[in-house]
Amino acid sequence: MLALRLPIAIALLLSAAARKITFPPAIGLMDQRILGHGGNIDVTSGPAFAGLTTYANLPYVHCLAGDDEVEKYDIAILGAPFDTLARERDLALEEFDKALGELRQRQLGIYTRIVSGRTSNSSDFKTPRIVTLGGDHTTTLSALRSTYHRWGPVSVIHFDSHIDTWDPDVLGGGISSYAGVNHGTFLHIAHEEGLIRNTSIHAGIRAPMVRPKGDMRNDIRCGFQMIKARDIDRIGINGVIDRLKERVAGSRVYISVDIDVLDPAYAPG
């Protein structure tokens, strides 16, 4: 099985490099409807679970549709339901997935640029806010690239139990360049690409390091300070909030949240 998978992975990598990659239209769901309420929300009647599912069965708009096809909105929720850049897979399958994941990263970047190029409905801010729901944490790299395109470098408030600034040469990059882009290296890559400011900060760190001293030096080089999970017992919630606000003061901010920042009692698995 390994011998069969390697040629497929290699062929995909070569074909991706040999020609310009094109994507389908950004929105392919134009005919879908939420069924059951016909625009009048009534959760007591109709097939509540038919059609596209939304929070509380509320109406929705296609945030990726053409400018003349969709009403203005203030917040876009983009789904990125893939984990092809996660590690610990079968080697040949992992290489195939890494190549596919890179293509999906580009497509997600296209989507976020479409939304950030729109005008919001709000009078308080001109550009719609974007909430991206992953997916593995690597999806943040596409979001940061799009954010940079629209606003320039930003400070990152990174809620996570891991630092995610590992050098690709240490975490995954020894296998291939594709493998070096993963859910533990994306902030290092964002720093190397100039997407983030040296005023970023982690919150909730409690996981071990691959190279304790080397990883900490690299994390500082990537522009991050750190609030450990234990610090909440020492300085309290208000103290954590004050440190976050002080660190990113005067800059545009991107907030990234990894589910494992929560206590396992509240987010098991």
Secondary structure, DSSP 8 states (H G I E B T S, - for coil): -HHHHHHHHHHHHHHHHHS------S---TT----SSTTS--TTSS-TTSSS--GGG-----TTS-TTTS---SEEEEEE---TT-SSS-HHHHHHHHHHHHHHHHHHHHHHHHHHTS--S-SS-SS-EEEEEESSTTHHHHHHHHHHHHH-SBEEEEE-SS-----TTTTTTTT-TTTTSSTTTHHHHHHHTT-B-S-EEEEEE-S--SSHHHHHHHHHHTTEEEEETTHHHHHHHHHHHHHHHHHHTTS-EEEEE-GGGS-TTTS--
